[in-house]
């Protein structure tokens, strides 16, 4: 079992920046992929970005250049640096960890609100 604890959400003005963190604990294997998803009001949950343990990244096209995902393997922590935030980035952001082909874990979610 794996537990994911997110932090860093909040209210930010358009054009501002925010960094989300997610710390994983429990039975973590070396084939894990960690990522961030989001669910905006009235929409389906969607991938924002993910990163393998070797550092290979994958981004949703609309976030390329504005968001940066990174991880600290020693701390089992993944980060999402978000710059130039827009009102349409408002959503609940969820941390995700996948491993062993079939294991899929979610954090509780953290609210990000972009508004003036």
Order of alpha helices (4+ residues) and beta strands (2+ residues): beta-beta-beta-beta-beta-beta-beta-beta-beta-beta-beta
